[in-house]
Amino acid sequence: MTKARLGIVILVALGASAGSMDLNQQQQETLTSIDTAWSKTQLESLPPPYTVSQTDLEQLAGSGSASPALRLRAIHALSTYCSVPSPGTCPDFDPAHQTLAALIAANGSAHSGADLLILRGAIEAIGPMRGSNDAAVLIPLLDHPSRDIRATTALALGAVCDSSSTTIAALHQRYSNESTDQVKLAISAALRMLPCP
């Protein structure tokens, strides 16, 4: 599939999330069959009128009426956006970062369904942004009832690259209290990432 064709599908999907139309089955399958999310560079390289703006992605990510598949695509694309790029970190005040942090806050108590998927996607996406407050936002989620959320949170903490004693201690404590191998493996992987280069 060409980038231009996918751009059309994304724009149609964005229109659908605003309530202007519904995606047909073929459009949904086309969009959700992609194995990787689009990056800022890829989205901005689409020729007009196929480009998708950061604002479009932020609105789609936060839209409760859009399908979870579309929201997850927007969430993962947002992880590649930062309005004030700096070496290795994205400021907490960055709009894309704020959107992801807001999704984590809004869905932090989710236990099932689409809200749990959105929470997991936002946790995965925020890690590489390395915001200064991200470790503090993520650490409480190490005790989430969902093992997938606990594992995803551990890996996100590794990606955040916060090797403070608070983060290291939280990971070690979760490891010692954890009964699920999936989560233990994720914690071990996160600890190997720290400290980051």
N, CA, C and O atoms as a DFTB+ gen file, in Angstrom:
788 C
 N C O
     1  1       0.846      -1.174       0.000
     2  2       0.000       0.000       0.000
     3  2       0.889       1.235       0.000
     4  3       1.876       1.283       0.735
     5  1       0.561       2.219      -0.801
     6  2       1.364       3.431      -0.860
     7  2       1.059       4.331       0.318
     8  3      -0.006       4.242       0.929
     9  1       2.013       5.204       0.629
    10  2       1.798       6.150       1.724
    11  2       0.623       7.076       1.428
    12  3      -0.148       7.423       2.322
    13  1       0.496       7.470       0.165
    14  2      -0.601       8.366      -0.193
    15  2      -1.953       7.698       0.043
    16  3      -2.876       8.321       0.567
    17  1      -2.065       6.405      -0.354
    18  2      -3.326       5.690      -0.151
    19  2      -3.623       5.555       1.337
    20  3      -4.760       5.735       1.774
    21  1      -2.575       5.231       2.116
    22  2      -2.781       5.121       3.553
    23  2      -3.166       6.467       4.140
    24  3      -3.990       6.542       5.051
    25  1      -2.565       7.533       3.615
    26  2      -2.920       8.866       4.088
    27  2      -4.395       9.155       3.892
    28  3      -5.041       9.748       4.756
    29  1      -4.928       8.732       2.744
    30  2      -6.357       8.914       2.479
    31  2      -7.173       8.148       3.505
    32  3      -8.146       8.671       4.049
    33  1      -6.777       6.907       3.769
    34  2      -7.498       6.080       4.742
    35  2      -7.467       6.746       6.115
    36  3      -8.480       6.781       6.814
    37  1      -6.293       7.279       6.504
    38  2      -6.187       7.938       7.812
    39  2      -7.086       9.158       7.864
    40  3      -7.771       9.384       8.862
    41  1      -7.090       9.954       6.790
    42  2      -7.949      11.137       6.789
    43  2      -9.421      10.758       6.865
    44  3     -10.198      11.405       7.567
    45  1      -9.802       9.716       6.144
    46  2     -11.188       9.241       6.233
    47  2     -11.488       8.794       7.654
    48  3     -12.566       9.061       8.186
    49  1     -10.523       8.109       8.266
    50  2     -10.706       7.643       9.638
    51  2     -10.844       8.822      10.590
    52  3     -11.665       8.797      11.508
    53  1     -10.034       9.857      10.365
    54  2     -10.146      11.032      11.232
    55  2     -11.509      11.685      11.081
    56  3     -12.102      12.136      12.061
    57  1     -12.004      11.734       9.848
    58  2     -13.342      12.283       9.643
    59  2     -14.389      11.450      10.340
    60  3     -15.353      11.986      10.887
    61  1     -14.206      10.137      10.325
    62  2     -15.169       9.249      10.978
    63  2     -15.170       9.476      12.475
    64  3     -16.223       9.412      13.108
    65  1     -13.995       9.743      13.057
    66  2     -13.945       9.938      14.501
    67  2     -14.676      11.201      14.911
    68  3     -15.135      11.314      16.047
    69  1     -14.788      12.147      13.997
    70  2     -15.493      13.378      14.314
    71  2     -16.990      13.225      14.104
    72  3     -17.751      14.166      14.330
    73  1     -17.413      12.048      13.672
    74  2     -18.844      11.791      13.515
    75  2     -19.367      12.121      12.135
    76  3     -20.576      12.049      11.918
    77  1     -18.492      12.490      11.168
    78  2     -18.981      12.881       9.861
    79  2     -19.332      11.674       8.994
    80  3     -20.163      11.783       8.093
    81  1     -18.710      10.532       9.257
    82  2     -19.019       9.322       8.502
    83  2     -18.430       8.120       9.215
    84  3     -17.551       8.264      10.065
    85  1     -18.909       6.941       8.871
    86  2     -18.376       5.716       9.441
    87  2     -17.429       5.065       8.450
    88  3     -17.629       5.147       7.238
    89  1     -16.388       4.413       8.978
    90  2     -15.487       3.661       8.113
    91  2     -16.167       2.377       7.660
    92  3     -16.840       1.711       8.447
    93  1     -15.989       2.034       6.395
    94  2     -16.500       0.742       5.970
    95  2     -15.498      -0.335       6.366
    96  3     -14.385      -0.025       6.791
    97  1     -15.885      -1.590       6.228
    98  2     -15.058      -2.711       6.676
    99  2     -13.704      -2.723       5.979
   100  3     -12.680      -2.966       6.617
   101  1     -13.690      -2.463       4.679
   102  2     -12.440      -2.483       3.929
   103  2     -11.478      -1.403       4.429
   104  3     -10.281      -1.653       4.570
   105  1     -11.998      -0.214       4.695
   106  2     -11.142       0.864       5.202
   107  2     -10.566       0.502       6.572
   108  3      -9.387       0.742       6.834
   109  1     -11.389      -0.069       7.439
   110  2     -10.917      -0.466       8.754
   111  2      -9.824      -1.526       8.653
   112  3      -8.811      -1.450       9.348
   113  1     -10.036      -2.522       7.775
   114  2      -9.036      -3.566       7.605
   115  2      -7.736      -3.000       7.034
   116  3      -6.648      -3.410       7.441
   117  1      -7.845      -2.070       6.104
   118  2      -6.654      -1.460       5.517
   119  2      -5.844      -0.737       6.577
   120  3      -4.625      -0.899       6.644
   121  1      -6.500       0.052       7.397
   122  2      -5.796       0.846       8.398
   123  2      -5.218      -0.022       9.509
   124  3      -4.085       0.199       9.938
   125  1      -5.968      -0.987       9.972
   126  2      -5.522      -1.786      11.117
   127  2      -4.606      -2.941      10.729
   128  3      -4.098      -3.636      11.609
   129  1      -4.380      -3.165       9.440
   130  2      -3.492      -4.256       9.038
   131  2      -2.025      -3.841       9.032
   132  3      -1.155      -4.682       8.808
   133  1      -1.735      -2.581       9.271
   134  2      -0.359      -2.086       9.266
   135  2       0.342      -2.573      10.522
   136  3      -0.204      -2.488      11.622
   137  1       1.562      -3.088      10.351
   138  2       2.292      -3.636      11.488
   139  2       3.005      -2.583      12.323
   140  3       3.288      -2.816      13.497
   141  1       3.294      -1.443      11.743
   142  2       3.990      -0.393      12.494
   143  2       3.217       0.913      12.390
   144  3       2.531       1.179      11.403
   145  1       3.347       1.707      13.420
   146  2       2.671       3.003      13.425
   147  2       3.469       4.004      12.605
   148  3       4.685       3.878      12.455
   149  1       2.781       4.979      12.086
   150  2       3.425       6.040      11.325
   151  2       4.202       6.950      12.255
   152  3       3.806       7.160      13.402
   153  1       5.300       7.485      11.767
   154  2       6.078       8.462      12.530
   155  2       5.760       9.867      12.031
   156  3       5.118      10.042      10.995
   157  1       6.211      10.848      12.771
   158  2       6.027      12.244      12.378
   159  2       6.626      12.486      10.995
   160  3       5.998      13.124      10.151
   161  1       7.820      11.988      10.761
   162  2       8.497      12.186       9.479
   163  2       7.682      11.589       8.342
   164  3       7.523      12.218       7.296
   165  1       7.167      10.385       8.535
   166  2       6.375       9.740       7.490
   167  2       5.077      10.498       7.239
   168  3       4.700      10.725       6.089
   169  1       4.398      10.886       8.305
   170  2       3.128      11.589       8.140
   171  2       3.326      12.944       7.472
   172  3       2.509      13.360       6.651
   173  1       4.409      13.633       7.825
   174  2       4.657      14.948       7.231
   175  2       5.156      14.857       5.799
   176  3       5.125      15.846       5.067
   177  1       5.622      13.664       5.388
   178  2       6.112      13.502       4.011
   179  2       4.986      13.186       3.029
   180  3       5.202      13.191       1.818
   181  1       3.791      12.913       3.542
   182  2       2.664      12.673       2.652
   183  2       2.315      13.967       1.928
   184  3       2.341      15.036       2.538
   185  1       1.989      13.893       0.646
   186  2       1.653      15.124      -0.079
   187  2       0.278      15.636       0.326
   188  3      -0.616      14.847       0.634
   189  1       0.104      16.964       0.326
   190  2      -1.238      17.506       0.580
   191  2      -2.189      16.963      -0.477
   192  3      -1.781      16.803      -1.627
   193  1      -3.381      16.688      -0.148
   194  2      -4.090      16.905       1.120
   195  2      -4.084      15.687       2.037
   196  3      -4.989      15.538       2.858
   197  1      -3.094      14.820       1.918
   198  2      -3.076      13.585       2.687
   199  2      -2.400      13.705       4.044
   200  3      -2.465      12.779       4.852
   201  1      -1.762      14.821       4.300
   202  2      -1.042      14.971       5.559
   203  2      -2.002      14.946       6.744
   204  3      -3.150      15.379       6.645
   205  1      -1.509      14.433       7.854
   206  2      -2.268      14.380       9.102
   207  2      -1.497      15.220      10.111
   208  3      -0.309      14.985      10.335
   209  1      -2.150      16.179      10.710
   210  2      -1.460      17.082      11.630
   211  2      -1.356      16.483      13.026
   212  3      -2.058      15.533      13.373
   213  1      -0.477      17.055      13.799
   214  2      -0.349      16.653      15.206
   215  2      -1.658      16.879      15.943
   216  3      -2.052      16.062      16.775
   217  1      -2.328      17.971      15.649
   218  2      -3.618      18.265      16.285
   219  2      -4.639      17.177      15.964
   220  3      -5.402      16.761      16.835
   221  1      -4.652      16.718      14.712
   222  2      -5.555      15.628      14.325
   223  2      -5.279      14.378      15.156
   224  3      -6.202      13.726      15.646
   225  1      -3.987      14.053      15.309
   226  2      -3.609      12.863      16.079
   227  2      -4.001      13.005      17.540
   228  3      -4.509      12.061      18.145
   229  1      -3.767      14.191      18.112
   230  2      -4.123      14.424      19.517
   231  2      -5.616      14.273      19.727
   232  3      -6.053      13.664      20.704
   233  1      -6.407      14.831      18.806
   234  2      -7.862      14.734      18.938
   235  2      -8.333      13.294      18.772
   236  3      -9.206      12.834      19.507
   237  1      -7.759      12.590      17.816
   238  2      -8.143      11.195      17.602
   239  2      -7.765      10.332      18.798
   240  3      -8.551       9.484      19.221
   241  1      -6.573      10.536      19.346
   242  2      -6.121       9.751      20.504
   243  2      -7.062       9.916      21.687
   244  3      -7.328       8.956      22.411
   245  1      -7.560      11.114      21.884
   246  2      -8.430      11.390      23.025
   247  2      -9.903      11.189      22.763
   248  3     -10.720      11.377      23.664
   249  1     -10.267      10.806      21.537
   250  2     -11.664      10.670      21.175
   251  2     -12.247       9.355      21.667
   252  3     -11.812       8.280      21.253
   253  1     -13.227       9.443      22.548
   254  2     -13.895       8.244      23.033
   255  2     -14.801       7.614      21.998
   256  3     -15.212       6.464      22.159
   257  1     -15.126       8.346      20.927
   258  2     -16.031       7.806      19.916
   259  2     -15.291       7.120      18.767
   260  3     -15.912       6.416      17.970
   261  1     -13.984       7.312      18.671
   262  2     -13.208       6.656      17.611
   263  2     -12.923       5.212      18.006
   264  3     -12.948       4.875      19.190
   265  1     -12.658       4.371      17.035
   266  2     -12.367       2.972      17.337
   267  2     -11.031       2.875      18.068
   268  3     -10.138       3.693      17.846
   269  1     -10.894       1.867      18.947
   270  2      -9.618       1.686      19.649
   271  2      -8.444       1.522      18.697
   272  3      -7.350       2.004      18.991
   273  1      -8.639       0.855      17.563
   274  2      -7.547       0.653      16.602
   275  2      -7.035       1.989      16.072
   276  3      -5.827       2.200      15.970
   277  1      -7.945       2.879      15.739
   278  2      -7.538       4.194      15.238
   279  2      -6.868       5.007      16.338
   280  3      -5.866       5.681      16.102
   281  1      -7.426       4.937      17.534
   282  2      -6.843       5.680      18.655
   283  2      -5.425       5.186      18.945
   284  3      -4.529       5.991      19.199
   285  1      -5.217       3.874      18.908
   286  2      -3.880       3.328      19.177
   287  2      -2.885       3.763      18.110
   288  3      -1.729       4.037      18.432
   289  1      -3.303       3.834      16.854
   290  2      -2.414       4.336      15.797
   291  2      -2.012       5.781      16.081
   292  3      -0.845       6.146      15.935
   293  1      -2.971       6.590      16.481
   294  2      -2.672       7.991      16.789
   295  2      -1.749       8.102      17.996
   296  3      -0.812       8.900      17.993
   297  1      -2.011       7.308      19.020
   298  2      -1.193       7.330      20.243
   299  2       0.252       6.986      19.924
   300  3       1.165       7.681      20.369
   301  1       0.468       5.939      19.173
   302  2       1.844       5.535      18.861
   303  2       2.537       6.530      17.932
   304  3       3.747       6.733      18.038
   305  1       1.799       7.140      17.041
   306  2       2.400       8.178      16.195
   307  2       2.823       9.380      17.041
   308  3       3.857       9.992      16.774
   309  1       2.035       9.718      18.050
   310  2       2.355      10.878      18.894
   311  2       3.688      10.725      19.618
   312  3       4.323      11.723      19.960
   313  1       4.117       9.493      19.854
   314  2       5.390       9.310      20.556
   315  2       6.566       9.833      19.745
   316  3       7.655      10.020      20.289
   317  1       6.363      10.075      18.445
   318  2       7.433      10.592      17.595
   319  2       7.362      12.108      17.427
   320  3       8.155      12.694      16.689
   321  1       6.422      12.730      18.106
   322  2       6.255      14.177      18.016
   323  2       6.819      14.848      19.262
   324  3       6.633      14.361      20.377
   325  1       7.489      15.935      19.071
   326  2       7.928      16.774      20.177
   327  2       8.166      18.160      19.608
   328  3       8.996      18.330      18.715
   329  1       7.449      19.151      20.113
   330  2       7.541      20.501      19.560
   331  2       8.849      21.189      19.924
   332  3       9.279      22.111      19.231
   333  1       9.481      20.750      21.003
   334  2      10.744      21.336      21.432
   335  2      11.752      20.203      21.588
   336  3      12.085      19.816      22.709
   337  1      12.239      19.670      20.470
   338  2      13.154      18.538      20.593
   339  2      14.443      18.924      21.304
   340  3      15.051      19.952      21.006
   341  1      14.837      18.101      22.225
   342  2      16.097      18.297      22.926
   343  2      16.772      16.933      23.007
   344  3      16.118      15.912      22.792
   345  1      18.046      16.898      23.308
   346  2      18.737      15.606      23.299
   347  2      18.136      14.613      24.289
   348  3      18.319      14.745      25.500
   349  1      17.418      13.617      23.767
   350  2      16.936      12.527      24.586
   351  2      15.690      12.778      25.412
   352  3      15.174      11.836      26.014
   353  1      15.186      13.988      25.472
   354  2      14.001      14.242      26.295
   355  2      12.994      15.120      25.560
   356  3      13.347      15.892      24.667
   357  1      11.750      14.985      25.952
   358  2      10.684      15.848      25.453
   359  2      10.084      16.539      26.670
   360  3       9.714      15.865      27.631
   361  1       9.977      17.852      26.655
   362  2       9.460      18.558      27.830
   363  2       8.044      18.120      28.202
   364  3       7.230      17.783      27.342
   365  1       7.780      18.136      29.488
   366  2       6.457      17.737      29.973
   367  2       5.350      18.638      29.428
   368  3       4.197      18.215      29.345
   369  1       5.688      19.876      29.055
   370  2       4.673      20.809      28.558
   371  2       4.385      20.631      27.072
   372  3       3.508      21.306      26.533
   373  1       5.104      19.738      26.402
   374  2       4.875      19.491      24.980
   375  2       3.453      18.971      24.767
   376  3       3.013      18.103      25.520
   377  1       2.721      19.469      23.772
   378  2       1.324      19.042      23.564
   379  2       1.150      17.543      23.336
   380  3       0.219      16.946      23.876
   381  1       2.029      16.924      22.546
   382  2       1.906      15.478      22.314
   383  2       2.138      14.714      23.608
   384  3       1.426      13.758      23.914
   385  1       3.129      15.139      24.355
   386  2       3.421      14.500      25.641
   387  2       2.251      14.681      26.607
   388  3       1.870      13.739      27.302
   389  1       1.686      15.872      26.654
   390  2       0.541      16.130      27.534
   391  2      -0.656      15.266      27.167
   392  3      -1.382      14.805      28.047
   393  1      -0.867      15.043      25.874
   394  2      -1.972      14.178      25.444
   395  2      -1.792      12.762      25.980
   396  3      -2.735      12.154      26.485
   397  1      -0.561      12.241      25.863
   398  2      -0.296      10.883      26.352
   399  2      -0.420      10.807      27.871
   400  3      -0.988       9.851      28.400
   401  1       0.107      11.805      28.570
   402  2       0.007      11.824      30.036
   403  2      -1.457      11.894      30.473
   404  3      -1.848      11.251      31.447
   405  1      -2.260      12.673      29.754
   406  2      -3.687      12.787      30.090
   407  2      -4.409      11.462      29.872
   408  3      -5.297      11.106      30.646
   409  1      -4.035      10.731      28.827
   410  2      -4.649       9.424      28.578
   411  2      -4.296       8.432      29.683
   412  3      -5.134       7.626      30.088
   413  1      -3.064       8.491      30.169
   414  2      -2.663       7.613      31.271
   415  2      -3.457       7.955      32.527
   416  3      -3.951       7.064      33.217
   417  1      -3.577       9.234      32.818
   418  2      -4.329       9.661      34.002
   419  2      -5.799       9.270      33.901
   420  3      -6.395       8.824      34.881
   421  1      -6.381       9.438      32.717
   422  2      -7.807       9.156      32.537
   423  2      -8.124       7.665      32.558
   424  3      -9.230       7.268      32.924
   425  1      -7.152       6.835      32.165
   426  2      -7.415       5.398      32.042
   427  2      -6.649       4.552      33.046
   428  3      -6.661       3.325      32.952
   429  1      -5.993       5.178      33.993
   430  2      -5.153       4.460      34.945
   431  2      -5.869       3.408      35.768
   432  3      -5.249       2.441      36.208
   433  1      -7.155       3.579      35.982
   434  2      -7.900       2.598      36.776
   435  2      -8.652       1.593      35.913
   436  3      -9.437       0.801      36.433
   437  1      -8.423       1.614      34.600
   438  2      -9.105       0.676      33.701
   439  2      -8.669      -0.755      34.007
   440  3      -7.503      -1.008      34.310
   441  1      -9.620      -1.687      33.925
   442  2      -9.331      -3.088      34.206
   443  2      -9.596      -4.002      33.015
   444  3      -9.164      -5.155      33.009
   445  1     -10.305      -3.495      32.009
   446  2     -10.615      -4.330      30.853
   447  2     -11.085      -3.463      29.694
   448  3     -11.286      -2.257      29.832
   449  1     -11.252      -4.108      28.560
   450  2     -11.827      -3.446      27.403
   451  2     -10.913      -2.431      26.739
   452  3      -9.696      -2.437      26.927
   453  1     -11.537      -1.556      25.955
   454  2     -10.806      -0.569      25.166
   455  2      -9.989       0.379      26.035
   456  3      -8.889       0.777      25.650
   457  1     -10.513       0.743      27.198
   458  2      -9.783       1.669      28.066
   459  2      -8.447       1.075      28.504
   460  3      -7.459       1.800      28.630
   461  1      -8.407      -0.223      28.734
   462  2      -7.164      -0.884      29.115
   463  2      -6.173      -0.873      27.947
   464  3      -4.974      -0.678      28.148
   465  1      -6.674      -1.082      26.734
   466  2      -5.809      -1.018      25.549
   467  2      -5.237       0.380      25.354
   468  3      -4.063       0.540      25.022
   469  1      -6.071       1.384      25.562
   470  2      -5.622       2.779      25.416
   471  2      -4.569       3.089      26.472
   472  3      -3.566       3.737      26.177
   473  1      -4.790       2.634      27.693
   474  2      -3.804       2.840      28.759
   475  2      -2.475       2.207      28.373
   476  3      -1.426       2.843      28.479
   477  1      -2.516       0.970      27.929
   478  2      -1.272       0.286      27.549
   479  2      -0.568       1.023      26.411
   480  3       0.648       1.213      26.452
   481  1      -1.319       1.435      25.408
   482  2      -0.734       2.163      24.285
   483  2      -0.087       3.471      24.716
   484  3       1.000       3.813      24.250
   485  1      -0.750       4.200      25.599
   486  2      -0.203       5.481      26.068
   487  2       1.060       5.268      26.898
   488  3       2.002       6.056      26.805
   489  1       1.088       4.210      27.708
   490  2       2.289       3.894      28.504
   491  2       3.453       3.573      27.573
   492  3       4.558       4.084      27.756
   493  1       3.204       2.726      26.572
   494  2       4.253       2.376      25.609
   495  2       4.768       3.613      24.884
   496  3       5.970       3.758      24.665
   497  1       3.859       4.497      24.515
   498  2       4.229       5.660      23.715
   499  2       4.977       6.726      24.507
   500  3       5.843       7.412      23.964
   501  1       4.648       6.866      25.779
   502  2       5.257       7.952      26.553
   503  2       6.691       7.631      26.970
   504  3       7.492       8.548      27.152
   505  1       7.031       6.360      27.123
   506  2       8.373       5.987      27.559
   507  2       9.490       6.612      26.745
   508  3      10.373       7.254      27.315
   509  1       9.480       6.444      25.407
   510  2      10.563       6.987      24.597
   511  2      10.645       8.519      24.602
   512  3      11.664       9.085      24.208
   513  1       9.581       9.185      25.044
   514  2       9.616      10.654      25.077
   515  2      10.489      11.171      26.223
   516  3      10.990      12.295      26.170
   517  1      10.668      10.343      27.260
   518  2      11.579      10.645      28.366
   519  2      11.279      11.981      29.056
   520  3      12.190      12.766      29.319
   521  1      10.019      12.230      29.342
   522  2       9.650      13.431      30.084
   523  2      10.202      13.390      31.498
   524  3      10.392      12.314      32.065
   525  1      10.455      14.548      32.060
   526  2      11.097      14.612      33.381
   527  2      10.216      14.065      34.496
   528  3      10.730      13.643      35.532
   529  1       8.904      14.063      34.304
   530  2       7.982      13.589      35.339
   531  2       7.398      12.214      35.019
   532  3       6.552      11.717      35.763
   533  1       7.836      11.599      33.927
   534  2       7.217      10.346      33.481
   535  2       7.410       9.194      34.459
   536  3       6.499       8.387      34.647
   537  1       8.571       9.107      35.078
   538  2       8.789       8.015      36.038
   539  2       7.791       8.106      37.184
   540  3       7.241       7.091      37.612
   541  1       7.557       9.308      37.678
   542  2       6.604       9.494      38.778
   543  2       5.186       9.119      38.358
   544  3       4.410       8.614      39.170
   545  1       4.845       9.364      37.097
   546  2       3.523       9.008      36.578
   547  2       3.403       7.491      36.421
   548  3       2.343       6.917      36.669
   549  1       4.497       6.851      36.006
   550  2       4.452       5.428      35.684
   551  2       4.607       4.508      36.894
   552  3       3.981       3.449      36.935
   553  1       5.413       4.877      37.865
   554  2       5.715       3.985      38.993
   555  2       4.459       3.411      39.665
   556  3       4.438       2.213      39.949
   557  1       3.415       4.204      39.933
   558  2       2.221       3.610      40.563
   559  2       1.573       2.499      39.718
   560  3       0.894       1.623      40.254
   561  1       1.787       2.543      38.401
   562  2       1.184       1.535      37.530
   563  2       1.899       0.187      37.597
   564  3       1.418      -0.796      37.033
   565  1       3.034       0.134      38.277
   566  2       3.685      -1.162      38.515
   567  2       2.825      -2.060      39.401
   568  3       3.041      -3.271      39.447
   569  1       1.861      -1.482      40.100
   570  2       0.958      -2.253      40.964
   571  2      -0.429      -2.439      40.350
   572  3      -1.368      -2.836      41.040
   573  1      -0.554      -2.153      39.066
   574  2      -1.851      -2.285      38.385
   575  2      -2.286      -3.754      38.405
   576  3      -1.436      -4.641      38.330
   577  1      -3.585      -4.029      38.503
   578  2      -4.067      -5.417      38.509
   579  2      -3.742      -6.202      37.237
   580  3      -3.630      -7.427      37.280
   581  1      -3.588      -5.506      36.104
   582  2      -3.299      -6.193      34.842
   583  2      -1.804      -6.471      34.707
   584  3      -0.977      -5.566      34.812
   585  1      -1.477      -7.743      34.471
   586  2      -0.056      -8.080      34.293
   587  2       0.507      -7.423      33.038
   588  3       1.684      -7.065      33.008
   589  1      -0.324      -7.256      31.991
   590  2       0.142      -6.581      30.779
   591  2       0.517      -5.129      31.066
   592  3       1.509      -4.622      30.542
   593  1      -0.276      -4.470      31.894
   594  2       0.033      -3.080      32.243
   595  2       1.298      -3.027      33.090
   596  3       2.138      -2.150      32.891
   597  1       1.444      -3.956      34.034
   598  2       2.664      -3.972      34.861
   599  2       3.906      -4.192      33.993
   600  3       4.914      -3.508      34.171
   601  1       3.836      -5.138      33.061
   602  2       4.976      -5.412      32.186
   603  2       5.270      -4.221      31.276
   604  3       6.426      -3.834      31.106
   605  1       4.228      -3.648      30.699
   606  2       4.405      -2.497      29.816
   607  2       4.982      -1.315      30.579
   608  3       5.827      -0.586      30.060
   609  1       4.526      -1.128      31.808
   610  2       5.032      -0.031      32.637
   611  2       6.511      -0.221      32.943
   612  3       7.287       0.733      32.884
   613  1       6.902      -1.440      33.266
   614  2       8.318      -1.701      33.547
   615  2       9.180      -1.352      32.341
   616  3      10.206      -0.686      32.479
   617  1       8.766      -1.796      31.167
   618  2       9.537      -1.497      29.954
   619  2       9.548      -0.001      29.644
   620  3      10.556       0.532      29.178
   621  1       8.432       0.672      29.902
   622  2       8.379       2.119      29.688
   623  2       9.319       2.842      30.642
   624  3       9.957       3.825      30.264
   625  1       9.407       2.356      31.886
   626  2      10.342       2.970      32.838
   627  2      11.786       2.801      32.361
   628  3      12.610       3.698      32.542
   629  1      12.085       1.671      31.762
   630  2      13.412       1.499      31.185
   631  2      13.645       2.485      30.048
   632  3      14.734       3.046      29.923
   633  1      12.632       2.697      29.223
   634  2      12.744       3.629      28.094
   635  2      12.857       5.076      28.552
   636  3      13.522       5.887      27.909
   637  1      12.200       5.400      29.676
   638  2      12.269       6.767      30.217
   639  2      13.701       7.122      30.615
   640  3      14.092       8.289      30.596
   641  1      14.468       6.105      30.971
   642  2      15.887       6.280      31.340
   643  2      16.071       7.073      32.625
   644  3      17.049       7.806      32.772
   645  1      15.139       6.928      33.548
   646  2      15.288       7.558      34.859
   647  2      15.921       6.518      35.786
   648  3      15.256       5.602      36.268
   649  1      17.216       6.687      36.020
   650  2      17.919       5.717      36.867
   651  2      18.041       6.209      38.307
   652  3      18.992       5.875      39.014
   653  1      17.064       7.007      38.724
   654  2      17.071       7.485      40.105
   655  2      16.830       6.319      41.057
   656  3      16.319       5.271      40.663
   657  1      17.205       6.520      42.306
   658  2      17.017       5.466      43.301
   659  2      15.536       5.130      43.480
   660  3      15.197       3.989      43.794
   661  1      14.666       6.094      43.286
   662  2      13.219       5.854      43.416
   663  2      12.741       4.865      42.359
   664  3      12.009       3.924      42.668
   665  1      13.151       5.076      41.123
   666  2      12.736       4.188      40.031
   667  2      13.334       2.798      40.203
   668  3      12.629       1.798      40.066
   669  1      14.621       2.729      40.499
   670  2      15.290       1.434      40.672
   671  2      14.644       0.662      41.826
   672  3      14.388      -0.536      41.707
   673  1      14.385       1.341      42.926
   674  2      13.782       0.684      44.088
   675  2      12.375       0.185      43.761
   676  3      11.990      -0.907      44.180
   677  1      11.603       0.985      43.012
   678  2      10.243       0.582      42.649
   679  2      10.269      -0.671      41.769
   680  3       9.453      -1.575      41.949
   681  1      11.199      -0.722      40.827
   682  2      11.315      -1.901      39.962
   683  2      11.733      -3.143      40.761
   684  3      11.186      -4.228      40.561
   685  1      12.699      -2.975      41.660
   686  2      13.132      -4.113      42.485
   687  2      12.004      -4.598      43.408
   688  3      11.812      -5.801      43.582
   689  1      11.272      -3.665      43.989
   690  2      10.172      -4.052      44.880
   691  2       9.091      -4.802      44.113
   692  3       8.576      -5.815      44.586
   693  1       8.742      -4.294      42.904
   694  2       7.728      -4.991      42.101
   695  2       8.224      -6.384      41.735
   696  3       7.443      -7.336      41.735
   697  1       9.512      -6.518      41.423
   698  2      10.075      -7.813      41.063
   699  2       9.943      -8.791      42.233
   700  3       9.556      -9.944      42.042
   701  1      10.262      -8.332      43.434
   702  2      10.219      -9.233      44.586
   703  2       8.790      -9.629      44.959
   704  3       8.581     -10.679      45.567
   705  1       7.809      -8.805      44.603
   706  2       6.408      -9.105      44.909
   707  2       5.653      -9.741      43.740
   708  3       4.491     -10.123      43.879
   709  1       6.312      -9.852      42.599
   710  2       5.645     -10.292      41.374
   711  2       5.642     -11.814      41.254
   712  3       6.648     -12.470      41.526
   713  1       4.501     -12.367      40.843
   714  2       4.390     -13.812      40.668
   715  2       4.320     -14.212      39.191
   716  3       4.345     -15.400      38.869
   717  1       4.233     -13.236      38.302
   718  2       4.070     -13.523      36.876
   719  2       5.407     -13.389      36.150
   720  3       6.061     -12.349      36.224
   721  1       5.803     -14.444      35.451
   722  2       7.078     -14.435      34.734
   723  2       7.147     -13.324      33.695
   724  3       8.194     -12.700      33.519
   725  1       6.035     -13.074      33.006
   726  2       5.990     -12.023      31.985
   727  2       6.447     -10.687      32.566
   728  3       7.231      -9.969      31.945
   729  1       5.959     -10.363      33.746
   730  2       6.292      -9.083      34.371
   731  2       7.729      -9.106      34.871
   732  3       8.451      -8.119      34.732
   733  1       8.147     -10.227      35.452
   734  2       9.531     -10.331      35.931
   735  2      10.531     -10.147      34.792
   736  3      11.549      -9.474      34.955
   737  1      10.240     -10.737      33.657
   738  2      11.120     -10.576      32.501
   739  2      11.172      -9.125      32.042
   740  3      12.238      -8.626      31.681
   741  1      10.033      -8.447      32.052
   742  2       9.990      -7.040      31.656
   743  2      10.775      -6.174      32.634
   744  3      11.488      -5.256      32.227
   745  1      10.642      -6.468      33.918
   746  2      11.389      -5.707      34.930
   747  2      12.889      -5.928      34.755
   748  3      13.672      -4.981      34.822
   749  1      13.284      -7.174      34.530
   750  2      14.705      -7.469      34.306
   751  2      15.230      -6.716      33.084
   752  3      16.331      -6.166      33.112
   753  1      14.442      -6.695      32.020
   754  2      14.840      -5.962      30.811
   755  2      14.970      -4.471      31.092
   756  3      15.907      -3.825      30.622
   757  1      14.027      -3.925      31.861
   758  2      14.077      -2.495      32.197
   759  2      15.308      -2.168      33.022
   760  3      15.969      -1.159      32.779
   761  1      15.619      -3.006      33.985
   762  2      16.799      -2.757      34.824
   763  2      18.095      -2.838      34.013
   764  3      19.063      -2.138      34.310
   765  1      18.108      -3.692      32.991
   766  2      19.299      -3.760      32.123
   767  2      19.456      -2.502      31.280
   768  3      20.568      -2.158      30.882
   769  1      18.350      -1.813      31.005
   770  2      18.413      -0.567      30.215
   771  2      19.029       0.582      31.025
   772  3      19.550       1.544      30.462
   773  1      18.959       0.464      32.344
   774  2      19.366       1.569      33.209
   775  2      20.783       1.342      33.740
   776  3      21.136       0.203      34.046
   777  1      21.594       2.371      33.858
   778  2      21.350       3.723      33.327
   779  2      21.525       3.740      31.824
   780  3      22.331       2.991      31.272
   781  1      20.773       4.591      31.173
   782  2      20.835       4.695      29.718
   783  2      22.085       5.448      29.286
   784  3      22.606       6.282      30.026
   785  1      22.561       5.148      28.084
   786  2      23.738       5.869      27.589
   787  2      23.446       7.343      27.334
   788  3      24.334       8.084      26.914
